C-alpha cells in the first residue's frame, strides 16, 4: 500500500514540485533543489498517520470480503450436494438465492474498492496541498527556481545531497500541522475532527 501511495502521490505532485526551489548550481544561475519522496512521506507524521489508517481500513474490508466469499462458496457447495434430492422448483429457488447473494457480494466489493480509491485520492490531494504551502515557503527562503522529486529507481539516477531539502520540507509540514491556521482549525473542528488527532 505504501508503494502505491508513493507512486500516486509522487506522480500527482510532480507539477507542483516544478515550481521554484534552492541552490545556484548551473552556469545560467538556475537555482534548484530536490526532495526525496519516500523520506518525505515516511517522515511527514500526519500523512503517515492517515496512510496507516487507510492500510488498516483496507485490511478490515478485505477480511470482510473474504468472509463473504467463503460463505458464498460454502453455500454453493452445499447446494451442489443437495441439488440431486430437490425437485425443479426447489432447485430454481436455491439457484435464485445463490445468484442474489453473489450479486450482493459483487456490489459490496465494488463499493469497498470505490471507498478505498476515494480515500486514497483525498490523501493524495491533502499531500499536494500541504506540499504547495511548504514549497511557497522554501521558494522564498531559498530563492529557488525548481524543486525536483527524487525517488530511487526513478528518472533521476543521481542527486548530489548538497541540494537535498527533504528535511527542511518535512519540518515545515510537521510544524504546520502542529500549529494550524485559525481558518483550518475552525474548519477541522466543524467538519473533520479526526484531523486534530496528531496534536
N, C-alpha and C positions, 0 to 999 in steps of 0.2 A: 504493500500500500504506500509506504513512504517513497518508493521509487516512482510510483505513479504520480504522487504529489510533486516530486522533483521535476519530472518531465512536464507535467501540466502547468505548474506554476512557472517553471523556467521558460517555457515557450511563450506563455501568455504575458509575462512581464518583460519580454525582450524589447518591445517597443519603448516601454517606459525607461528602461535602463540605457537606451541610446541617447537619453538626454544628458546634459552636462555632468562632468566628472573631474580629476585631480592633479596630475604632476606633469610638468613640461618635460617631454622626453622625445621630441622629434625636431628636425631641422626647421619645420614650419611653425614651431612653437605650440603645437596642439597639446593640450593637457588632458591626460586620461588616467583612469584607474580601473580596477576590476573588483568584482565581488564573487566570492565562492558560494554558489547557490546551495550546495549541500550543507556547508557550515552555517550559512545564514538561516536555513530552515531548522536545523537542529539546535541552534543557539538562541533563536528568537522564541522566547519562552511561551508567549501567548499562542503563536502558531503551532508550536509543538504540542501544547495542551489540547488545542482543538483537533489537531491531527490524530492524537491518541484517542480522543473521544470518538472520532469518526471510525477509527480502526475497531474500537470496541463495539460500536453500533453495528458495523458490518459483520462482526463475529456473531452477534446475537441474531441478526437477520438470517445469516447463513445456517445457523443451528436450527432456527425455526423452519426454514425451507427444507432442511434435511429431514426433520421430524415429519413434516407433511408428506414429503416424497416417500419416506419409508412406510408411513401409514397407507398411502395410496397403493404402493407395491404389495403390501400385505393383503389389502382388500382385493386386489386383482388376483393374487394367488389363491385366496380363499374362494373367490367366485369361480375360478377355473377348476378348483377341486369339487365344488358343489354343483356346478352347472349341469353335469350329466343327470343329476337327480331332479332337476327343475323342469317344469313344463315351459312352453314357449312364452307364456305371459310373464312368468317369474323371471325367466332369463332376460326378457326385454326390459323389465322394471329394474333389475340389478345392473344391467349394462347402462341404462339411462343414468342411474345413480353414480356409476363409476365415471361416466363422461362428465357429469356435473361437477364431481369432486376434482377431476383432472383440470377442468376449465377454471375452477376456483384457485387451484394451485398455480396455474399459469398467470392468473390475474395478480395473485399475491407476489409472485416472483417478479413480474413486470413493475409492480408498484414499488417493491423494495429496490430494484435497480434504479428506477427513476428518483427515488428518495435519496439514495446514496450519491447519484450523479449531481442532483441539485445541491446537496450539502458540499460536495467537493467543489462545485462551481462557486458557491458562496465563499468557501475558504480561499480559493484562488483569487477571487475578487477582493477580499479583505487584504490579502497579502500584497496585491498590486497597489491598492490604495495606500496602505501603510508605507510601502516602499517609495511611492511617489512623494510622500511627505518627507521621508528621510533623504531622498535624492535632492529635494529642494534645499534642504539644509546643507548637504555636502557640496552641492554646486556652489553655493555662496561661500562656504568656509574654505574650500579647496580650489575654487576658481577653475572648475573642470569643464572640459568640452565633451567628453564621452565617459560613460561608465559601462563596462563590459561585464557580461556574465561568464564566469569560468566554471566549468564542470569537467571532472575527469572523464576522458573519453569523448568530450565534446569537440566542437570545431576549433577551439583554441587549444593548440597542442603544447604550448609553453607560455608561462607568465612569470615575469620577474616579481618576486614577493615584495619588492620595494613599492610596488603600485597596488598592493592588496589593501583595500579599505573595508574588508568584511567586518572586522572587529568594531570599527567605528560605526558602521551602519547598524550592527547588532545592538550596540549600546544606545543608539538613537531610538531604535524600535522598542527596546525594552523600557527605556526611560519614558517614552511617550505613552506606553500602556500603564506605567506606574502613576503617571500624572496626566490623565486625560484632560482635554479641554472642557470648559464648562458646558459647551453645547453637546459634546459627546457624552459627558457624564449624565446630563439630563435625558438624552435620548436612550442611553443604556438603561437607566433606572426605570424608564417607562416601557420600552419595547423589548429589550434583551437583557434581563437581569443576569443571565449566566456570564456575560462578558465582564462582570465585576469580579469573577472568581479568582482572577490572578492577583488581586491586590492583597 
